[in-house]
Amino acid sequence: MNEEKLHINRLAIIGVGLIGGSLAMALRNAGVVEHITGCGRGVANLQKAVELGVIDDYTHDVGEAVKSANVVFVAVPLGAMKAVFQQMKNHLPDDVIVTDGGSAKASVVAYLREAVGGMPSWFVPGHPIAGTEKNGVEASFAELYQNRRVILTPVSQTD
């Protein structure tokens, strides 16, 4: 059997804290990602993420962050999800895969439907069962997801 290794040319992490930063570090350490763009509100946090090698560059503009991404990981609080989906809506490449780290899948799916006017085939709802009591990019570490489950909950429209 011919196994194809995962490869991501451009990863966009929306929300570079514990969850998003740890995923970025794990994928970088595994050698499966070429370039990581971070997106968030806090300049100091994003600059620290670059200094730590978690991301390669950053922007505060969600549309800018996702415009050339193969994969987008949304790791923002549930209350911010709808706004993030609205901001990315007209900027995603045709072949993109978008997933999230939100905990309440029904809410995330509802926010996405409201934001983009339906359920796109590129969205794979997900929930990593991982975390610590700490937050921010400085709390992120590549091993966060090791020996943990990530629950994927595709909807009928998911490609």
C-alpha positions in Angstrom: 0.0 0.0 0.0 1.3 3.4 -0.9 1.1 5.8 2.0 1.0 9.5 1.2 2.6 11.7 3.9 0.6 14.7 5.0 2.1 17.9 3.6 0.8 21.5 4.2 2.4 24.2 2.1 0.7 27.1 4.0 -1.0 26.8 7.4 -3.0 29.6 8.9 -3.6 29.5 12.6 -6.3 31.9 13.7 -5.7 32.3 17.5 -2.1 31.6 18.4 -2.4 30.6 22.0 -2.1 27.2 23.7 -4.3 25.2 21.3 -3.3 26.9 18.0 0.3 27.4 19.0 0.7 23.7 20.1 -0.7 22.5 16.8 1.6 24.7 14.8 4.6 23.4 16.8 3.6 19.8 16.5 3.2 20.1 12.7 6.5 22.0 12.3 8.3 19.4 14.5 6.8 16.6 12.3 8.2 18.3 9.2 4.8 18.4 7.5 4.3 22.2 7.1 6.3 24.7 5.1 5.0 28.1 6.3 2.8 29.1 9.2 0.9 32.4 9.3 -0.6 33.4 12.6 -3.5 35.7 13.1 -4.7 37.3 16.2 -5.4 40.6 18.0 -2.4 40.9 20.3 0.8 42.2 18.8 3.0 41.2 21.7 1.6 37.6 21.6 2.1 37.3 17.8 5.6 38.8 18.0 6.4 36.3 20.8 5.1 33.5 18.6 7.5 34.5 15.8 10.4 34.7 18.3 9.6 31.3 19.6 9.4 29.8 16.1 5.8 28.9 16.4 4.8 30.9 13.4 6.7 32.4 10.5 4.7 35.6 10.2 1.5 37.2 11.4 -1.3 39.5 10.5 -4.3 40.9 12.3 -6.4 40.5 9.2 -8.2 37.1 9.0 -8.8 37.4 5.2 -5.1 38.1 4.7 -4.1 35.1 6.8 -6.2 32.6 5.0 -5.9 33.8 1.4 -3.2 31.4 0.3 -3.6 28.7 3.0 -4.0 25.0 2.3 -5.2 24.4 5.9 -6.8 26.8 8.4 -7.1 26.0 12.1 -9.5 28.3 14.0 -8.5 28.4 17.7 -10.4 31.3 19.1 -13.0 31.4 21.8 -16.5 30.3 20.8 -17.8 33.9 21.1 -15.4 35.0 18.4 -16.0 32.2 15.9 -18.8 33.8 13.9 -16.8 37.0 13.3 -13.7 34.9 12.2 -15.8 32.9 9.8 -17.3 36.1 8.4 -13.9 37.6 7.9 -12.5 34.6 6.1 -15.6 34.0 3.9 -14.5 35.6 0.6 -10.8 35.0 1.0 -10.4 31.2 1.1 -8.7 29.3 -1.7 -10.9 26.7 -3.5 -8.9 23.7 -2.2 -8.7 24.8 1.5 -9.5 22.6 4.5 -10.8 24.5 7.5 -11.1 23.0 11.0 -11.5 24.3 14.5 -10.6 23.7 18.1 -13.9 24.8 19.6 -15.7 22.7 22.2 -19.4 23.1 21.3 -19.8 21.7 17.8 -23.5 22.7 17.4 -22.6 26.3 18.1 -19.6 26.3 15.8 -21.6 24.8 12.9 -24.4 27.3 13.5 -21.9 30.2 13.5 -20.4 29.0 10.3 -23.7 28.6 8.5 -24.8 32.1 9.6 -21.5 33.6 8.6 -21.2 32.1 5.1 -24.8 31.4 4.3 -24.8 27.6 4.3 -22.5 24.7 5.1 -19.4 24.6 2.9 -17.8 21.4 1.9 -14.3 22.6 3.1 -15.2 22.6 6.8 -14.4 19.7 9.1 -15.5 20.5 12.7 -13.1 19.3 15.2 -12.4 19.2 19.0 -9.1 18.4 20.4 -9.4 16.8 23.9 -6.2 18.4 25.1 -5.2 21.5 27.1 -3.8 22.8 30.3 -4.7 25.5 32.8 -2.3 27.9 31.0 -2.9 30.0 28.0 -1.1 32.1 25.4 1.6 31.2 23.0 4.2 30.9 25.7 2.2 28.0 27.2 2.1 26.1 23.9 4.2 23.0 23.4 4.5 20.5 20.5 3.6 17.4 22.7 0.1 18.8 23.8 -1.7 16.5 21.3 0.4 13.4 21.9 -1.6 10.5 23.3 -4.8 12.7 23.1 -7.9 12.4 21.0 -9.1 14.9 18.5 -12.8 14.3 17.8 -13.7 15.1 14.1 -17.4 15.7 13.6 -17.9 16.1 9.8 -21.4 17.1 8.7 -23.1 15.6 5.6 -21.7 18.5 3.4 -18.1 17.9 4.5 -16.0 16.8 1.5 
